[in-house]
Amino acid sequence: MSRPARHGADHLLRLPVAGTAVARLALGRRSGQWTVPIGAQAGRVIKIGKLPVNLLLGAYYNIVKLQYGADWQLRSQVVLIF
């Protein structure tokens, strides 16, 4: 009996490309298949009162994916800087 593919990654490689565009490669844990998303992200540090906050938003299209993997990925991040 075969095991279902997991969507986590044991190995992740991030390659910065011109500005904030990022190419990411992820290898599936047991399947040995690659997920290859390509996309862009943008971030900015703003101040809320006196507190700096780092905001990031990105979107990636998976040009290579697992059999039941998602077509798109969205990434958002909010970091409070103390």
Secondary structure, DSSP 8 states (H G I E B T S, - for coil): --------EEEEEEEEETTTEEEEEEEETTT--EEEEEEEEEEEEEEETTEEEEEEEEEEEEEE--TT--SEEEEEEEEE--
